[in-house]
Amino acid sequence: MRLEGKTALITGGGTGIGLEIARMYAAEGAYVYITGRRENKLQEAAEKIGSNCGYMAADVAVKEDMLKVADKIRNERGSVDIVICNAGVGRYIPLTEITADEFDRVMHTNVLGPYFTVQACLPLMNEGSTIILNTSVTASLGLKDFSLYIAAKSAEKSFIHTWTNELRDRKIRVNAIAPGIIPTDAAGKELGRSEQEEMERRAYRATLIPAARVGHVSDIANCAVFLGSDESSYINGVEILVDGGLAAIYPVKL
């Protein structure tokens, strides 16, 4: 029970990585709040997680939504110990085809989202609390047709350093997890692949990764449990790559 007595907020917690983090957090003794834009998915997720879970539909790119989430946590729990900025979007688009609407969609969710989430939660965070960002191994790579997403994740990655410095007097730690290839249903749909295309891509990519497999949502959740626990109390201002060794041997053709 490494998180016993802690309260955590996980954005994008209704599916995929966020759901698995929430499930593991609850199993480790934390009370978790999950947010997302689809209430039906949040309700389904909360039923899977169990009694140690609250949820609220919210868009991380809308500050008023996140303030309402913070108010709910304040009224029900009083404070929050761990804030996990997990919500994110992005797809492969050639440089020549990026529109203003797509730019706003990706930047608002991946960059404004963490800002608004943390701004709303800071008044509820005590000394020694933890912020965990979900960045991406792609911020260390140069994948073609992925420049917008990589730009957004690179901006988010910069928060590790600036926020660590800005919040040092409150002893709030700021770290990030950079997932490698972690297939989820939502990611496959966002990237525009059919189920068959997704399976073929996974099999091919597994041959490129030193760990000889693509990742699983539990790989990210295990790291999130560690970073949220007191075991990582001296780890601050870092990004942990959970990518099976992919970045270590890049460039490869993904």
Helices and strands as residue ranges (DSSP letters): E 7-11, H 16-27, E 31-36, H 39-49, E 53-57, H 63-76, E 82-85, G 95-97, H 100-107, I 108-112, H 113-121, G 122-124, E 130-134, G 137-140, H 147-166, G 168-170, E 173-179, H 185-190, H 195-206, H 217-228, G 230-232, E 239-242, H 246-249
